């Protein structure tokens, strides 16, 4: 009987210790990822943003930030997916469209890049002149698109 009590106490102690360790580890935040990215640790920032998207799958902020680090890490296909997810979750500004446009541009997908930049411009980007310049540059490479206007 004594052995059973010791076994139960030991099991309970180990279970509580494991739960306490899990609770004491703070969840990552967007600010943590931004800090890593600012320090040049894109892999670390990407891991943090990936973790946040797992914890908060409806956070367009997390997906937009994840897309940004993926873009900077030249993971263009993954960046497009993350920006698309951010937009589908409600990112109403221009940033995800700008990021998606840049990713498409780096992949050589001029049509989708142009469409993303046109949408970003329509959403009121602060860099409208630069976006117009990129759209014009794309148009010189895609003659069929020159007549397309938003």
DSSP file (Angstrom, degrees, kcal/mol; ACC not computed):
  #  RESIDUE AA STRUCTURE BP1 BP2  ACC     N-H-->O    O-->H-N    N-H-->O    O-->H-N    TCO  KAPPA ALPHA  PHI   PSI    X-CA   Y-CA   Z-CA
    1    1 A X     >        0   0    0      0, 0.0     4,-2.2     0, 0.0     5,-0.2   0.000 360.0 360.0 360.0 -42.1    0.0    0.0    0.0
    2    2 A X  H  >  +     0   0    0      1,-0.2     4,-2.4     2,-0.2     5,-0.2   0.902 360.0  53.3 -61.7 -40.1    2.8    2.3    0.9
    3    3 A X  H  > S+     0   0    0      1,-0.2     4,-2.4     2,-0.2    -1,-0.2   0.887 107.4  51.5 -62.0 -40.3    4.4    1.7   -2.5
    4    4 A X  H  > S+     0   0    0      2,-0.2     4,-2.5     1,-0.2    -1,-0.2   0.904 109.4  49.4 -64.3 -42.7    1.2    2.6   -4.3
    5    5 A X  H  X S+     0   0    0     -4,-2.2     4,-2.6     2,-0.2     5,-0.2   0.923 111.5  48.8 -63.4 -44.3    0.9    5.9   -2.4
    6    6 A X  H  X S+     0   0    0     -4,-2.4     4,-2.6     1,-0.2    -2,-0.2   0.915 111.8  50.0 -61.7 -42.8    4.5    6.8   -3.2
    7    7 A X  H  X S+     0   0    0     -4,-2.4     4,-2.4     2,-0.2    -2,-0.2   0.912 111.8  47.4 -62.6 -43.6    3.9    5.9   -6.8
    8    8 A X  H  X S+     0   0    0     -4,-2.5     4,-2.6     2,-0.2    -2,-0.2   0.911 112.9  48.1 -64.7 -43.3    0.8    8.1   -7.0
    9    9 A X  H  X S+     0   0    0     -4,-2.6     4,-2.6     2,-0.2    -2,-0.2   0.914 112.7  48.9 -64.1 -42.7    2.5   11.0   -5.3
   10   10 A X  H  X S+     0   0    0     -4,-2.6     4,-2.5    -5,-0.2    -2,-0.2   0.918 112.3  48.0 -63.2 -44.3    5.4   10.7   -7.6
   11   11 A X  H  X S+     0   0    0     -4,-2.4     4,-2.3     2,-0.2    -2,-0.2   0.922 113.3  47.8 -62.2 -45.1    3.2   10.6  -10.7
   12   12 A X  H  X S+     0   0    0     -4,-2.6     4,-2.5     2,-0.2    -2,-0.2   0.901 111.6  50.7 -63.2 -41.6    1.2   13.6   -9.5
   13   13 A X  H  X S+     0   0    0     -4,-2.6     4,-2.3     2,-0.2    -2,-0.2   0.923 111.7  46.8 -62.9 -45.4    4.3   15.5   -8.8
   14   14 A X  H  X S+     0   0    0     -4,-2.5     4,-2.2     2,-0.2    -1,-0.2   0.892 112.1  50.8 -64.8 -39.7    5.8   14.8  -12.2
   15   15 A X  H  X S+     0   0    0     -4,-2.3     4,-2.2     1,-0.2    -2,-0.2   0.927 112.3  46.1 -63.9 -45.1    2.5   15.7  -13.9
   16   16 A X  H  X S+     0   0    0     -4,-2.5     4,-2.5     2,-0.2    -2,-0.2   0.875 111.1  52.8 -66.0 -37.3    2.3   19.0  -12.0
   17   17 A X  H  X S+     0   0    0     -4,-2.3     4,-2.2     2,-0.2    -1,-0.2   0.912 110.4  47.5 -64.7 -42.0    5.9   19.8  -12.8
   18   18 A X  H  X S+     0   0    0     -4,-2.2     4,-2.0     2,-0.2    -2,-0.2   0.907 113.2  48.1 -65.8 -41.4    5.3   19.3  -16.5
   19   19 A X  H  X S+     0   0    0     -4,-2.2     4,-2.1     1,-0.2    -2,-0.2   0.898 111.2  50.8 -65.9 -39.8    2.2   21.4  -16.5
   20   20 A X  H  X S+     0   0    0     -4,-2.5     4,-2.1     2,-0.2    -2,-0.2   0.894 108.9  51.1 -65.0 -40.1    4.0   24.2  -14.6
   21   21 A X  H  X S+     0   0    0     -4,-2.2     4,-0.8     1,-0.2    -1,-0.2   0.903 110.8  48.8 -64.0 -40.6    6.9   24.2  -17.0
   22   22 A X  H  < S+     0   0    0     -4,-2.0     3,-0.4     1,-0.2    -2,-0.2   0.884 113.3  47.1 -66.8 -37.9    4.4   24.5  -19.9
   23   23 A X  H  < S+     0   0    0     -4,-2.1    -1,-0.2     1,-0.2    -2,-0.2   0.816 106.7  57.0 -73.6 -30.1    2.6   27.3  -18.3
   24   24 A X  H  < S+     0   0    0     -4,-2.1     2,-0.8    -5,-0.2    -1,-0.2   0.675  86.3  88.7 -77.7 -15.0    5.7   29.2  -17.4
   25   25 A X  S  < S-     0   0    0     -4,-0.8    -1,-0.0    -3,-0.4     2,-0.0  -0.743  81.5-134.3 -83.9 111.6    6.9   29.4  -21.0
   26   26 A X        -     0   0    0     -2,-0.8     2,-0.2     1,-0.1    -2,-0.1  -0.309  17.5-109.8 -69.5 148.3    5.3   32.6  -22.4
   27   27 A X        -     0   0    0      1,-0.1    -1,-0.1    28,-0.0    25,-0.0  -0.501  40.5-105.2 -71.9 144.0    3.6   32.5  -25.7
   28   28 A X        -     0   0    0     -2,-0.2     2,-0.3    20,-0.1    -1,-0.1  -0.332  36.3-152.4 -69.8 154.4    5.4   34.4  -28.5
   29   29 A X     >  -     0   0    0      1,-0.1     4,-1.7    -3,-0.1     3,-0.3  -0.801  30.1-108.4-122.8 165.2    4.2   37.8  -29.6
   30   30 A X  H  > S+     0   0    0     -2,-0.3     4,-2.6     1,-0.2     5,-0.2   0.894 121.2  57.3 -56.4 -40.7    4.3   39.9  -32.8
   31   31 A X  H  > S+     0   0    0      1,-0.2     4,-2.2     2,-0.2    -1,-0.2   0.864 102.3  54.4 -61.6 -36.1    6.8   42.2  -30.9
   32   32 A X  H  > S+     0   0    0     -3,-0.3     4,-2.0     2,-0.2    -1,-0.2   0.924 110.5  46.0 -62.2 -43.5    9.1   39.2  -30.3
   33   33 A X  H  X S+     0   0    0     -4,-1.7     4,-2.7     2,-0.2    -2,-0.2   0.901 111.1  51.8 -65.7 -41.4    9.1   38.4  -34.0
   34   34 A X  H  X S+     0   0    0     -4,-2.6     4,-2.6     1,-0.2    -1,-0.2   0.885 108.5  52.2 -62.3 -38.0    9.7   42.1  -34.9
   35   35 A X  H  X S+     0   0    0     -4,-2.2     4,-1.4     2,-0.2    -1,-0.2   0.919 110.9  46.7 -64.6 -43.9   12.6   42.2  -32.5
   36   36 A X  H  <>S+     0   0    0     -4,-2.0     5,-2.6     2,-0.2     4,-0.3   0.929 113.5  48.7 -62.9 -45.1   14.2   39.1  -34.1
   37   37 A X  H ><5S+     0   0    0     -4,-2.7     3,-1.6     1,-0.2    -2,-0.2   0.906 108.8  52.8 -62.9 -41.9   13.7   40.5  -37.6
   38   38 A X  H 3<5S+     0   0    0     -4,-2.6    -1,-0.2     1,-0.3    -2,-0.2   0.815 107.4  52.9 -63.9 -29.5   15.2   43.9  -36.6
   39   39 A X  T 3<5S-     0   0    0     -4,-1.4    -1,-0.3    -3,-0.2    -2,-0.2   0.464 123.6-106.9 -83.7  -1.3   18.2   42.0  -35.3
   40   40 A X  T < 5S+     0   0    0     -3,-1.6     2,-1.4    -4,-0.3     3,-0.2   0.521  80.5 131.2  89.8   6.0   18.6   40.2  -38.6
   41   41 A X     >< +     0   0    0     -5,-2.6     4,-2.4     1,-0.2     5,-0.2  -0.620  20.0 161.9 -93.0  77.8   17.4   36.9  -37.4
   42   42 A X  H  > S+     0   0    0     -2,-1.4     4,-2.8     1,-0.2    -1,-0.2   0.866  73.2  53.3 -67.3 -36.1   14.8   36.1  -40.1
   43   43 A X  H  > S+     0   0    0     -3,-0.2     4,-2.3     2,-0.2    -1,-0.2   0.929 111.1  46.6 -63.8 -43.7   14.7   32.4  -39.3
   44   44 A X  H  > S+     0   0    0      2,-0.2     4,-2.1     1,-0.2    -2,-0.2   0.912 113.6  48.2 -63.5 -42.5   14.0   33.1  -35.7
   45   45 A X  H  X S+     0   0    0     -4,-2.4     4,-2.7     1,-0.2     5,-0.2   0.916 110.5  51.7 -63.8 -43.0   11.3   35.7  -36.6
   46   46 A X  H  X S+     0   0    0     -4,-2.8     4,-2.7     1,-0.2    -2,-0.2   0.912 108.9  50.7 -60.9 -42.8    9.7   33.3  -39.1
   47   47 A X  H  X S+     0   0    0     -4,-2.3     4,-2.3     2,-0.2    -1,-0.2   0.905 110.8  49.3 -61.8 -41.1    9.6   30.5  -36.4
   48   48 A X  H  X S+     0   0    0     -4,-2.1     4,-2.4     2,-0.2    -2,-0.2   0.947 112.8  45.9 -63.7 -47.6    7.9   33.0  -34.0
   49   49 A X  H  X S+     0   0    0     -4,-2.7     4,-2.3     1,-0.2    -2,-0.2   0.883 111.4  52.6 -64.9 -37.2    5.3   34.1  -36.6
   50   50 A X  H  X S+     0   0    0     -4,-2.7     4,-1.3    -5,-0.2    -1,-0.2   0.921 110.1  49.1 -61.7 -42.2    4.7   30.4  -37.5
   51   51 A X  H  X S+     0   0    0     -4,-2.3     4,-2.2     1,-0.2     3,-0.3   0.911 109.8  51.1 -63.5 -42.4    4.1   29.6  -33.9
   52   52 A X  H  X S+     0   0    0     -4,-2.4     4,-3.6     1,-0.2    -1,-0.2   0.896 106.8  53.9 -63.3 -39.0    1.7   32.6  -33.5
   53   53 A X  H  < S+     0   0    0     -4,-2.3    -1,-0.2     1,-0.2    -2,-0.2   0.799 109.5  49.3 -67.0 -25.7   -0.3   31.4  -36.6
   54   54 A X  H  < S+     0   0    0     -4,-1.3     3,-0.5    -3,-0.3    -2,-0.2   0.889 117.0  39.8 -75.2 -40.0   -0.7   28.0  -34.9
   55   55 A X  H  < S+     0   0    0     -4,-2.2     2,-0.4     1,-0.3    -2,-0.2   0.885 131.8  26.8 -74.4 -39.6   -1.8   29.5  -31.6
   56   56 A X    ><  +     0   0    0     -4,-3.6     3,-2.0    -5,-0.2    -1,-0.3  -0.691  68.3 172.6-124.3  75.9   -4.0   32.2  -33.3
   57   57 A X  T 3  S+     0   0    0     -3,-0.5    -1,-0.1    -2,-0.4    -4,-0.1   0.597  78.7  55.6 -65.8  -9.2   -5.0   30.8  -36.7
   58   58 A X  T 3  S+     0   0    0     -3,-0.1     2,-0.9     4,-0.0    -1,-0.3   0.213  77.4 115.0-104.5  14.6   -7.4   33.8  -37.3
   59   59 A X    <>  -     0   0    0     -3,-2.0     4,-1.8     1,-0.2     5,-0.2  -0.741  40.0-176.6 -90.6 104.1   -4.7   36.5  -36.8
   60   60 A X  H  > S+     0   0    0     -2,-0.9     4,-2.5    29,-0.2     5,-0.2   0.821  85.0  61.0 -67.6 -27.8   -4.2   38.4  -40.0
   61   61 A X  H  > S+     0   0    0      2,-0.2     4,-2.5     1,-0.2     5,-0.2   0.936 104.6  47.4 -61.1 -46.0   -1.4   40.3  -38.3
   62   62 A X  H  > S+     0   0    0      1,-0.2     4,-2.5     2,-0.2    -2,-0.2   0.913 113.9  46.9 -63.3 -42.8    0.5   37.1  -37.7
   63   63 A X  H  X S+     0   0    0     -4,-1.8     4,-2.6     2,-0.2    -1,-0.2   0.876 111.5  51.1 -68.6 -36.3    0.1   36.0  -41.3
   64   64 A X  H  X S+     0   0    0     -4,-2.5     4,-1.9     2,-0.2    -2,-0.2   0.921 113.3  45.1 -65.5 -43.0    1.1   39.4  -42.7
   65   65 A X  H  X S+     0   0    0     -4,-2.5     4,-2.2     2,-0.2     5,-0.2   0.899 112.1  52.2 -66.9 -39.9    4.2   39.4  -40.6
   66   66 A X  H  X S+     0   0    0     -4,-2.5     4,-2.4     1,-0.2    -2,-0.2   0.934 108.9  50.6 -60.5 -45.5    5.0   35.8  -41.5
   67   67 A X  H  X S+     0   0    0     -4,-2.6     4,-2.4     1,-0.2    -1,-0.2   0.883 107.9  54.4 -58.8 -38.9    4.6   36.7  -45.2
   68   68 A X  H  X S+     0   0    0     -4,-1.9     4,-2.2     2,-0.2    -1,-0.2   0.916 110.4  43.7 -63.4 -44.1    7.0   39.6  -44.7
   69   69 A X  H  X S+     0   0    0     -4,-2.2     4,-1.7     2,-0.2    -1,-0.2   0.869 113.2  52.4 -71.3 -33.7    9.8   37.5  -43.2
   70   70 A X  H  <>S+     0   0    0     -4,-2.4     5,-3.1    -5,-0.2    -2,-0.2   0.901 109.2  50.5 -65.7 -39.2    9.2   34.8  -45.8
   71   71 A X  H ><5S+     0   0    0     -4,-2.4     3,-1.5     1,-0.2    -2,-0.2   0.938 111.3  47.3 -61.7 -47.3    9.5   37.5  -48.5
   72   72 A X  H 3<5S+     0   0    0     -4,-2.2    -1,-0.2     1,-0.3    -2,-0.2   0.793 110.5  53.2 -65.1 -27.5   12.8   38.8  -47.0
   73   73 A X  T 3<5S-     0   0    0     -4,-1.7    -1,-0.3    -5,-0.1    -2,-0.2   0.356 117.2-115.8 -87.4   5.5   14.0   35.2  -46.8
   74   74 A X  T < 5S+     0   0    0     -3,-1.5     2,-1.0     1,-0.2    -3,-0.2   0.774  73.4 136.9  63.5  30.1   13.3   34.7  -50.5
   75   75 A X     >< +     0   0    0     -5,-3.1     4,-2.3     1,-0.2    -1,-0.2  -0.638  24.4 166.0 -98.4  70.8   10.6   32.1  -49.8
   76   76 A X  H  >  +     0   0    0     -2,-1.0     4,-2.4     1,-0.2    -1,-0.2   0.866  65.5  50.1 -64.9 -43.4    8.3   33.7  -52.4
   77   77 A X  H  > S+     0   0    0      1,-0.2     4,-1.8     2,-0.2    -1,-0.2   0.916 114.3  45.5 -62.1 -42.9    5.7   30.9  -52.8
   78   78 A X  H  > S+     0   0    0      2,-0.2     4,-2.4     1,-0.2    -1,-0.2   0.873 110.2  55.2 -67.3 -36.9    5.2   30.6  -49.0
   79   79 A X  H  X S+     0   0    0     -4,-2.3     4,-2.9     2,-0.2     5,-0.2   0.922 105.6  51.9 -61.6 -44.0    5.1   34.4  -48.7
   80   80 A X  H  X S+     0   0    0     -4,-2.4     4,-2.7     1,-0.2    -1,-0.2   0.930 110.1  49.4 -58.1 -45.5    2.2   34.6  -51.3
   81   81 A X  H  X S+     0   0    0     -4,-1.8     4,-2.2     1,-0.2    -1,-0.2   0.909 112.3  47.6 -61.0 -42.6    0.3   31.9  -49.3
   82   82 A X  H  X S+     0   0    0     -4,-2.4     4,-2.4     2,-0.2    -2,-0.2   0.916 112.9  47.5 -66.9 -42.6    0.8   33.8  -46.1
   83   83 A X  H  X S+     0   0    0     -4,-2.9     4,-2.4     2,-0.2    -2,-0.2   0.905 111.5  51.3 -65.0 -40.0   -0.3   37.2  -47.6
   84   84 A X  H  X S+     0   0    0     -4,-2.7     4,-2.5    -5,-0.2    -1,-0.2   0.905 110.4  49.3 -61.7 -40.5   -3.3   35.5  -49.2
   85   85 A X  H  X S+     0   0    0     -4,-2.2     4,-1.6     2,-0.2    -2,-0.2   0.913 109.3  51.8 -65.0 -42.2   -4.3   34.1  -45.8
   86   86 A X  H  <>S+     0   0    0     -4,-2.4     5,-2.3     1,-0.2     4,-0.4   0.918 111.7  47.2 -59.4 -43.4   -3.8   37.5  -44.1
   87   87 A X  H ><5S+     0   0    0     -4,-2.4     3,-1.3     1,-0.2    -2,-0.2   0.915 109.9  51.9 -65.0 -43.3   -6.1   39.1  -46.7
   88   88 A X  H 3<5S+     0   0    0     -4,-2.5    -1,-0.2     1,-0.3    -2,-0.2   0.772 107.7  54.0 -66.1 -24.0   -8.7   36.3  -46.4
   89   89 A X  T 3<5S-     0   0    0     -4,-1.6    -1,-0.3    -5,-0.2   -29,-0.2   0.519 133.6 -83.3 -88.1  -5.5   -8.7   36.9  -42.6
   90   90 A X  T < 5 +     0   0    0     -3,-1.3     2,-1.2    -4,-0.4    -3,-0.2   0.575  68.5 155.3 120.1  10.7   -9.4   40.6  -43.0
   91   91 A X      < +     0   0    0     -5,-2.3    -1,-0.2     1,-0.2     5,-0.1  -0.580  17.0 176.3 -69.0 101.6   -6.2   42.5  -43.6
   92   92 A X        +     0   0    0     -2,-1.2    -1,-0.2     4,-0.0    -5,-0.1   0.544  44.2  86.5 -91.6  -8.8   -7.9   45.4  -45.4
   93   93 A X  S    S-     0   0    0     -3,-0.1     4,-0.3     1,-0.1     3,-0.1  -0.012  88.2-103.4 -81.3-169.2   -4.8   47.6  -45.9
   94   94 A X  S  > S+     0   0    0     29,-0.2     4,-2.7     1,-0.1     3,-0.3   0.650  95.7  88.0 -90.1 -18.0   -2.4   47.6  -48.8
   95   95 A X  H  > S+     0   0    0      1,-0.3     4,-2.7     2,-0.2     5,-0.2   0.863  88.8  46.2 -59.1 -43.1    0.6   45.9  -47.1
   96   96 A X  H  > S+     0   0    0      1,-0.2     4,-2.5     2,-0.2    -1,-0.3   0.869 114.3  49.3 -68.6 -34.0   -0.3   42.3  -47.8
   97   97 A X  H  > S+     0   0    0     -4,-0.3     4,-2.6    -3,-0.3    -2,-0.2   0.890 111.6  49.3 -69.6 -38.0   -1.1   43.2  -51.5
   98   98 A X  H  X S+     0   0    0     -4,-2.7     4,-2.4     2,-0.2    -2,-0.2   0.941 113.9  45.7 -63.1 -46.9    2.3   45.0  -51.7
   99   99 A X  H  X S+     0   0    0     -4,-2.7     4,-2.4    -5,-0.2    -2,-0.2   0.916 113.8  48.5 -62.1 -43.6    4.1   42.0  -50.2
  100  100 A X  H  X S+     0   0    0     -4,-2.5     4,-2.7     1,-0.2     5,-0.2   0.905 110.4  52.2 -63.8 -40.8    2.2   39.6  -52.4
  101  101 A X  H  X S+     0   0    0     -4,-2.6     4,-2.5     1,-0.2    -2,-0.2   0.909 109.9  48.5 -60.4 -42.9    3.0   41.8  -55.5
  102  102 A X  H  X S+     0   0    0     -4,-2.4     4,-2.4     2,-0.2    -2,-0.2   0.907 111.5  49.7 -64.8 -41.3    6.7   41.8  -54.6
  103  103 A X  H  X S+     0   0    0     -4,-2.4     4,-1.4     2,-0.2    -2,-0.2   0.943 112.8  46.3 -63.2 -47.2    6.7   38.0  -54.1
  104  104 A X  H  X>S+     0   0    0     -4,-2.7     5,-2.4     1,-0.2     4,-0.5   0.903 110.9  53.8 -60.5 -40.8    5.0   37.4  -57.5
  105  105 A X  H ><5S+     0   0    0     -4,-2.5     3,-1.2     1,-0.2    -1,-0.2   0.917 107.7  49.4 -60.8 -44.2    7.4   39.9  -59.1
  106  106 A X  H 3<5S+     0   0    0     -4,-2.4    -1,-0.2     1,-0.3    -2,-0.2   0.776 109.5  52.8 -66.4 -25.9   10.4   38.0  -57.8
  107  107 A X  H 3<5S-     0   0    0     -4,-1.4    -1,-0.3    -5,-0.2    -2,-0.2   0.521 116.7-115.5 -85.1  -5.0    8.9   34.7  -59.1
  108  108 A X  T <<5S+     0   0    0     -3,-1.2     2,-1.4    -4,-0.5    -3,-0.2   0.625  72.5 137.3  80.7  12.9    8.4   36.3  -62.6
  109  109 A X     >< +     0   0    0     -5,-2.4     4,-2.0     1,-0.2    -1,-0.2  -0.657  23.1 170.4 -92.1  80.1    4.6   36.1  -62.4
  110  110 A X  H  >  +     0   0    0     -2,-1.4     4,-2.8     1,-0.2     5,-0.2   0.845  67.6  56.1 -66.1 -37.2    4.0   39.6  -63.8
  111  111 A X  H  > S+     0   0    0      2,-0.2     4,-2.3     1,-0.2    -1,-0.2   0.969 113.2  38.8 -61.3 -55.4    0.2   39.3  -64.3
  112  112 A X  H  > S+     0   0    0      1,-0.2     4,-2.3     2,-0.2    -1,-0.2   0.863 115.7  54.8 -63.2 -33.7   -0.5   38.4  -60.6
  113  113 A X  H  X S+     0   0    0     -4,-2.0     4,-2.4     2,-0.2    -2,-0.2   0.944 109.0  47.1 -62.5 -46.8    2.1   40.9  -59.5
  114  114 A X  H  X S+     0   0    0     -4,-2.8     4,-2.7     1,-0.2     5,-0.2   0.922 111.2  51.2 -61.1 -44.8    0.5   43.7  -61.4
  115  115 A X  H  X S+     0   0    0     -4,-2.3     4,-2.1     1,-0.2    -1,-0.2   0.900 110.6  49.1 -60.5 -41.1   -3.0   42.7  -60.1
  116  116 A X  H  X S+     0   0    0     -4,-2.3     4,-2.4     2,-0.2    -1,-0.2   0.907 112.3  47.7 -65.7 -41.4   -1.7   42.8  -56.5
  117  117 A X  H  X S+     0   0    0     -4,-2.4     4,-2.6     2,-0.2    -2,-0.2   0.889 110.3  51.7 -67.6 -38.4    0.0   46.2  -57.0
  118  118 A X  H  X S+     0   0    0     -4,-2.7     4,-2.1     2,-0.2    -1,-0.2   0.917 111.6  47.7 -62.5 -42.1   -3.2   47.7  -58.6
  119  119 A X  H  X S+     0   0    0     -4,-2.1     4,-1.3    -5,-0.2    -2,-0.2   0.909 110.6  51.4 -65.1 -41.5   -5.2   46.4  -55.6
  120  120 A X  H  <>S+     0   0    0     -4,-2.4     5,-0.9     1,-0.2     3,-0.4   0.923 109.8  49.6 -61.1 -43.8   -2.6   47.9  -53.2
  121  121 A X  H ><5S+     0   0    0     -4,-2.6     3,-1.4     1,-0.2    -1,-0.2   0.908 109.1  52.7 -61.4 -41.2   -2.8   51.2  -55.0
  122  122 A X  H 3<5S+     0   0    0     -4,-2.1    -1,-0.2     1,-0.3    -2,-0.2   0.742 104.1  57.0 -66.4 -23.3   -6.6   51.1  -54.8
  123  123 A X  T 3<5S-     0   0    0     -4,-1.3    -1,-0.3    -3,-0.4   -29,-0.2   0.420 124.4 -99.6 -89.9   1.5   -6.4   50.5  -51.1
  124  124 A X  T < 5 -     0   0    0     -3,-1.4    -3,-0.2    -4,-0.3    -2,-0.1   0.929  45.8-167.1  88.5  48.1   -4.5   53.7  -50.5
  125  125 A X    > < -     0   0    0     -5,-0.9     3,-0.7    -4,-0.2    -1,-0.1  -0.356  25.0-133.3 -64.9 147.2   -0.8   52.8  -50.2
  126  126 A X  T 3  S+     0   0    0      1,-0.2     3,-0.2     2,-0.1    -1,-0.1   0.636 104.7  58.9 -73.5 -13.9    1.5   55.5  -48.9
  127  127 A X  T 3>  +     0   0    0      1,-0.2     4,-2.6     2,-0.1    -1,-0.2  -0.275  62.7 141.8-109.2  44.9    3.9   54.6  -51.7
  128  128 A X  H <> S+     0   0    0     -3,-0.7     4,-2.7     1,-0.2     5,-0.2   0.862  70.4  52.4 -58.6 -39.6    1.5   55.3  -54.7
  129  129 A X  H  > S+     0   0    0     -3,-0.2     4,-2.0     2,-0.2    -1,-0.2   0.924 112.1  45.2 -64.0 -44.2    4.2   56.8  -56.9
  130  130 A X  H  > S+     0   0    0      2,-0.2     4,-2.1     1,-0.2    -2,-0.2   0.900 113.0  50.9 -65.4 -40.6    6.5   53.9  -56.4
  131  131 A X  H  X S+     0   0    0     -4,-2.6     4,-2.6     1,-0.2    -2,-0.2   0.918 108.9  51.0 -64.0 -42.9    3.7   51.4  -57.0
  132  132 A X  H  X S+     0   0    0     -4,-2.7     4,-2.5    -5,-0.2    -1,-0.2   0.893 108.9  52.8 -60.1 -38.9    2.7   53.2  -60.2
  133  133 A X  H  X S+     0   0    0     -4,-2.0     4,-2.2     2,-0.2    -1,-0.2   0.892 109.6  47.6 -63.5 -39.9    6.3   53.0  -61.3
  134  134 A X  H  X S+     0   0    0     -4,-2.1     4,-2.7     2,-0.2    -2,-0.2   0.919 111.1  50.9 -67.2 -43.0    6.4   49.2  -60.7
  135  135 A X  H  X S+     0   0    0     -4,-2.6     4,-2.3     1,-0.2    -2,-0.2   0.921 111.4  48.5 -60.4 -43.4    3.1   48.8  -62.6
  136  136 A X  H  X S+     0   0    0     -4,-2.5     4,-1.4     2,-0.2    -1,-0.2   0.901 110.2  51.7 -62.8 -40.8    4.5   50.8  -65.5
  137  137 A X  H  X S+     0   0    0     -4,-2.2     4,-0.7     1,-0.2     3,-0.3   0.921 110.2  48.6 -61.6 -44.2    7.7   48.7  -65.4
  138  138 A X  H >X S+     0   0    0     -4,-2.7     4,-1.4     1,-0.2     3,-1.3   0.909 106.5  57.6 -61.6 -41.5    5.5   45.5  -65.6
  139  139 A X  H 3< S+     0   0    0     -4,-2.3     7,-0.3     1,-0.3    -1,-0.2   0.816  99.7  57.8 -61.3 -30.6    3.5   46.9  -68.4
  140  140 A X  H 3< S+     0   0    0     -4,-1.4    -1,-0.3    -3,-0.3     3,-0.2   0.742 112.5  41.4 -71.6 -20.2    6.7   47.3  -70.5
  141  141 A X  H << S+     0   0    0     -3,-1.3     2,-0.4    -4,-0.7    -2,-0.2   0.608 118.9  45.8 -97.5 -15.6    7.3   43.6  -70.1
  142  142 A X    ><  -     0   0    0     -4,-1.4     3,-2.3     1,-0.1     4,-0.4  -0.719  65.8-179.9-126.7  78.0    3.7   42.6  -70.6
  143  143 A X  G >  S+     0   0    0     -2,-0.4     3,-1.2     1,-0.3     4,-0.3   0.798  79.1  61.8 -54.1 -32.0    2.5   44.6  -73.7
  144  144 A X  G 3  S+     0   0    0      1,-0.2     3,-0.4     2,-0.1    -1,-0.3   0.712  98.5  57.7 -67.9 -19.3   -1.0   43.0  -73.5
  145  145 A X  G X  S+     0   0    0     -3,-2.3     3,-1.7    -6,-0.2    -1,-0.2   0.578  77.9  91.6 -86.4 -10.0   -1.5   44.6  -70.0
  146  146 A X  T <  S+     0   0    0     -3,-1.2    -1,-0.2    -4,-0.4    -2,-0.1   0.775  86.5  49.4 -62.6 -26.4   -1.0   48.2  -71.0
  147  147 A X  T 3  S+     0   0    0     -3,-0.4     2,-0.5    -4,-0.3    -1,-0.3   0.599  87.9 102.4 -87.3  -9.7   -4.7   48.8  -71.7
  148  148 A X    <   +     0   0    0     -3,-1.7     2,-0.3    -4,-0.1    -3,-0.0  -0.620  46.7 170.5 -77.8 123.3   -5.8   47.3  -68.4
  149  149 A X              0   0    0     -2,-0.5    -2,-0.0     1,-0.0    -3,-0.0  -0.967 360.0 360.0-130.3 150.3   -6.7   50.0  -65.8
  150  150 A X              0   0    0     -2,-0.3    -2,-0.0   -32,-0.0    -1,-0.0   0.502 360.0 360.0 -71.0 360.0   -8.3   49.5  -62.5
